[in-house]
Amino acid sequence: MKLHRNRSRWLVAGVSLALLVGSAAAGTQAFAEETKFTIGTARDLQLGAQIGMAKHKGFFKEEGLDVEVAYFGSGAEMTSAMAAGKLQIGSFGDFPSIIMVSKKLPVKIVSVMAEISGTQQVVVSKNVKQPSDLKGKKIGLLVGSSAESLLNGTLRHFKIPLDSVELVNMRPPEQVAALARGDIDGLAVWQPHAYRAKTQAGGHALVSALESFVPGMEGPLSYYAAYSLLMVRDEFLNANPNSMKAVLRALNKATKYVNGNKDDTATTMEEDMRAPAKDLRVFLDENVYDMTLSSKLITTLDNTVNFMHEVGKIKSKPNFRDAISSSFLKSVSADLVAY
């Protein structure tokens, strides 16, 4: 009888354990992470290079993900989709990223996509050869955008009074057309519009955010910088930590591929970017593809927040450091978190 009772106890314990394991398995299935989702970006290589190449080269698939890439017509359109919860992951410039954080949207910065300073340029007409020639000239830009910050920094760097230049508020495509007509003397803008201003409107670059092209003053510049960032909604991060790490692993592979295979990247991305490979090759060289969350990024975001508050683009200065979630990137590669 004693042996029988012990055997009964083991039988009950075994059944209970089996039920517990079964319940746990069922619970795991019920809360399985998403592996099929959309990542948003724009039709420019500042934001979309690694995302597009991770799709084309199968890096997402290698990580067990079924990712669709959505190319948005504008940053405002993509920001609206993220704010409404219709988009969970997207690559944005630092200006729209800060706007989302300032509005207390449930989003996090999880990675840099690229330093895009080289694609931010002041392009001028032939009659502007030196920074001093900007005095009394009309410069087209989108007021309140990174272009205004770039132009202000350029004028200050070369000691040109800000009020000596007339700003003309217009969208980038309109700026190129206006320069071609002679309605403005220059523009502050990003790629691909800077390239079009040079190749279609007879302009030449005075500076980029990384480099001066002024005769006699050529060389690197450091008064302004810009980044593209990977932004993710909080609910996706909380529910899908492993999928998020898989996304970052795929993008890290894509970053290395882009840096080592720029000719193939330009050719592969022609259809997505709706631009010829020869033009895309120029933009690839102007961007610095590096996912690192760095001290330079933090300094840049500090400066950008101050500028956006100064011009009334944001009502208050957000503590964007609270919006950086570095643990996911650190799990991919510890050296990618360096601040």
C-alpha positions in Angstrom: 0.0 0.0 0.0 2.8 2.4 0.8 4.5 1.8 -2.6 1.1 2.3 -4.3 0.6 5.7 -2.5 4.0 6.9 -3.6 3.4 5.8 -7.2 0.1 7.7 -7.1 1.8 10.8 -5.9 4.3 10.6 -8.7 1.5 10.1 -11.2 -0.3 13.2 -10.0 2.9 15.3 -10.0 3.7 14.1 -13.5 0.2 15.0 -14.8 0.4 18.4 -13.1 3.8 19.1 -14.6 2.6 18.1 -18.1 -0.4 20.5 -17.7 1.9 23.3 -16.6 4.3 22.8 -19.5 1.3 22.6 -21.9 -0.1 25.8 -20.5 3.3 27.6 -20.8 3.6 26.4 -24.4 0.1 27.6 -25.2 0.9 30.9 -23.6 4.1 31.3 -25.6 2.1 30.7 -28.8 -0.5 33.2 -27.8 2.1 35.9 -27.3 4.4 35.0 -30.2 6.4 38.0 -31.5 5.5 39.5 -34.9 7.8 38.6 -37.7 5.8 40.1 -40.5 5.5 43.9 -40.6 6.3 47.1 -42.5 9.2 49.5 -42.2 8.7 53.0 -43.5 11.2 55.2 -45.2 11.6 57.8 -47.9 12.8 57.7 -51.5 16.2 59.0 -50.7 19.4 57.2 -49.7 19.8 59.3 -46.5 17.0 57.3 -44.9 16.4 54.3 -47.1 19.7 52.8 -48.2 20.1 50.0 -45.6 16.4 49.3 -45.3 16.1 48.8 -49.1 19.2 46.7 -49.3 18.3 44.5 -46.4 15.1 43.7 -48.3 16.7 43.2 -51.7 19.7 41.2 -50.4 17.6 38.9 -48.1 19.1 40.1 -44.8 15.7 40.5 -43.2 14.8 37.0 -44.4 18.0 35.5 -43.0 16.8 36.8 -39.6 13.5 35.1 -39.9 11.5 38.3 -40.8 9.0 39.0 -43.5 9.5 42.7 -43.9 7.7 45.0 -46.4 9.3 48.4 -47.2 6.9 51.3 -47.6 8.2 54.4 -49.4 6.4 57.5 -48.2 6.1 60.6 -50.4 7.1 63.0 -47.6 8.4 63.1 -44.1 5.2 64.7 -42.9 3.2 61.8 -44.3 5.4 59.2 -42.6 5.3 61.1 -39.3 1.5 61.2 -39.4 1.4 57.4 -40.0 3.7 56.8 -37.1 1.7 59.2 -34.8 -1.5 57.4 -35.7 0.0 53.9 -35.0 -0.4 52.9 -38.6 3.4 52.5 -38.9 5.5 50.9 -36.1 9.0 51.3 -37.5 10.4 54.0 -39.7 13.6 55.9 -40.6 13.4 59.7 -40.1 15.6 62.8 -40.2 16.5 64.3 -36.9 14.0 67.2 -37.2 10.8 65.0 -37.5 12.2 62.7 -34.9 12.6 65.5 -32.4 9.1 66.8 -33.3 7.6 63.4 -32.4 9.5 63.3 -29.1 8.5 66.8 -28.3 4.8 65.9 -28.8 5.3 63.0 -26.3 4.4 60.4 -28.9 5.1 56.8 -27.6 8.3 56.4 -29.8 11.9 55.6 -29.2 15.2 56.2 -31.1 16.8 52.7 -31.4 19.6 53.4 -33.9 21.3 55.8 -36.2 20.9 55.0 -39.9 23.5 57.5 -41.2 25.2 60.8 -40.7 23.6 62.7 -43.6 25.6 66.0 -43.1 27.2 65.7 -46.5 23.9 65.7 -48.3 22.8 69.0 -46.7 24.2 71.8 -49.0 24.1 75.5 -49.8 24.0 75.7 -53.6 24.4 79.1 -55.2 24.3 80.7 -58.7 27.4 81.6 -60.7 27.4 85.2 -59.4 28.0 83.9 -55.9 31.6 82.9 -55.5 32.5 83.8 -51.9 30.4 83.8 -48.7 30.5 87.6 -48.7 28.6 87.6 -52.0 25.6 86.3 -50.1 24.9 89.7 -48.8 21.7 91.2 -50.3 20.9 87.9 -52.1 17.7 85.8 -52.1 18.1 82.3 -50.7 15.4 79.7 -51.0 14.8 77.2 -48.2 12.0 75.5 -46.2 11.7 77.7 -43.1 11.9 75.8 -39.9 13.7 72.8 -41.5 17.2 71.6 -41.2 18.1 73.7 -44.2 17.4 76.9 -42.2 19.7 75.6 -39.4 22.4 74.9 -42.0 22.2 78.3 -43.6 22.2 80.1 -40.2 25.3 78.1 -39.2 27.0 78.9 -42.5 26.3 82.6 -42.3 27.6 82.7 -38.7 30.7 80.7 -39.6 31.7 83.1 -42.3 30.6 86.2 -40.2 27.8 87.2 -42.6 25.0 89.1 -40.8 21.8 87.0 -40.7 19.6 89.9 -41.7 21.7 90.7 -44.8 20.3 87.7 -46.6 16.7 87.6 -47.8 15.1 84.2 -47.1 12.4 82.9 -49.5 10.2 80.2 -48.0 9.5 77.4 -50.5 9.6 73.7 -50.9 12.7 72.0 -52.3 11.4 71.3 -55.9 10.3 74.9 -56.1 13.7 76.1 -55.1 15.4 74.3 -57.9 13.0 75.7 -60.5 13.4 79.2 -59.0 17.2 79.0 -59.2 17.0 77.9 -62.8 14.7 81.0 -63.6 17.0 83.4 -61.7 14.3 84.2 -59.1 16.6 83.3 -56.3 20.4 83.4 -56.0 20.9 80.2 -54.0 19.2 77.6 -51.9 19.8 75.6 -48.8 18.5 72.0 -49.2 19.2 68.3 -49.0 19.7 65.6 -51.6 18.5 64.8 -54.2 17.4 68.5 -54.7 21.0 69.9 -54.2 22.2 67.6 -57.0 19.4 68.8 -59.3 20.2 72.4 -58.5 23.7 71.8 -59.6 23.0 69.7 -62.7 19.7 71.2 -63.9 19.7 74.8 -62.6 23.4 75.9 -63.2 24.2 76.1 -59.5 27.4 75.1 -57.6 27.9 74.0 -54.0 29.3 76.7 -51.7 29.3 74.3 -48.7 27.9 71.1 -47.4 27.5 70.5 -43.7 30.8 68.6 -43.8 32.9 70.6 -46.2 33.6 74.0 -47.6 34.0 74.3 -51.4 34.8 78.0 -51.3 37.9 78.8 -53.3 40.8 79.4 -50.9 38.8 78.1 -47.9 38.3 74.5 -48.9 38.3 71.9 -46.2 36.2 70.2 -43.5 33.5 72.0 -41.5 32.0 71.1 -38.1 29.5 73.8 -37.2 26.4 71.7 -38.3 25.5 68.1 -38.5 22.5 66.0 -39.4 21.4 62.4 -38.9 18.8 59.9 -40.0 17.4 57.8 -37.2 15.4 54.6 -36.8 12.3 55.3 -34.7 10.0 52.6 -33.3 6.7 52.8 -31.4 6.8 51.7 -27.8 4.2 49.0 -28.1 6.2 47.3 -30.8 9.4 47.3 -28.7 7.6 46.0 -25.7 5.8 43.2 -27.5 8.6 42.2 -29.9 12.1 42.6 -28.4 13.6 39.7 -30.3 12.1 40.8 -33.6 13.5 44.3 -33.0 17.0 42.8 -32.4 16.6 40.8 -35.6 15.7 44.0 -37.5 18.9 45.7 -36.2 21.0 42.7 -37.1 19.7 42.8 -40.6 20.3 46.5 -40.9 23.8 46.1 -39.5 24.5 43.5 -42.3 23.1 46.0 -44.8 25.2 48.8 -43.5 28.4 46.8 -44.0 27.2 45.7 -47.4 26.4 49.3 -48.5 29.8 50.6 -47.4 31.6 47.8 -49.2 29.4 47.6 -52.4 28.3 51.1 -53.4 28.2 50.5 -57.1 25.9 47.5 -56.6 23.8 49.4 -54.1 23.3 52.2 -56.5 22.2 49.8 -59.3 20.0 47.8 -56.9 18.2 50.8 -55.5 17.4 52.5 -58.9 13.8 51.4 -59.1 13.1 52.0 -55.4 14.6 55.5 -55.5 13.3 56.3 -59.0 16.7 57.7 -59.9 19.5 56.6 -62.2 22.4 54.7 -60.6 25.0 57.4 -61.5 23.1 59.9 -59.4 22.6 57.5 -56.5 26.3 56.8 -56.5 27.0 60.5 -55.7 24.6 60.4 -52.8 26.1 57.2 -51.4 29.5 58.9 -51.2 28.0 61.9 -49.4 26.4 59.9 -46.6 28.3 58.2 -43.7 26.5 54.9 -43.1 27.1 54.1 -39.5 24.5 52.9 -37.0 26.4 54.0 -33.9 24.6 56.0 -31.2 27.6 58.4 -30.6 28.5 61.4 -28.5 28.5 63.5 -31.7 24.9 62.4 -32.3 24.0 63.6 -28.7 25.7 67.0 -29.3 23.9 67.3 -32.6 20.5 66.6 -31.2 21.1 69.1 -28.4 22.0 71.8 -31.0 19.0 70.8 -33.1 16.6 71.0 -30.2 17.9 74.4 -29.3 17.4 75.7 -32.9 14.0 74.2 -33.3 12.9 75.8 -30.0 14.4 79.1 -31.1 12.5 79.3 -34.3 9.2 78.0 -32.8 9.2 74.6 -34.4 8.7 73.0 -31.0 7.0 74.6 -28.0 9.3 73.2 -25.3 12.7 71.4 -25.3 12.2 67.7 -24.9 14.7 65.5 -23.0 15.4 63.4 -26.0 17.9 61.2 -24.1 14.8 59.6 -22.4 13.6 58.7 -25.9 16.8 56.8 -26.8 16.5 53.0 -26.2 20.0 51.7 -26.7 19.7 48.2 -25.3 18.5 46.6 -28.5 21.4 48.0 -30.6 23.9 47.1 -27.8 22.7 43.5 -27.9 23.6 43.4 -31.6 27.1 44.9 -31.1 28.3 46.7 -28.0 30.5 49.1 -29.9 27.5 50.6 -31.6 26.5 52.3 -28.4 29.3 54.9 -27.7 27.9 57.8 -25.7 
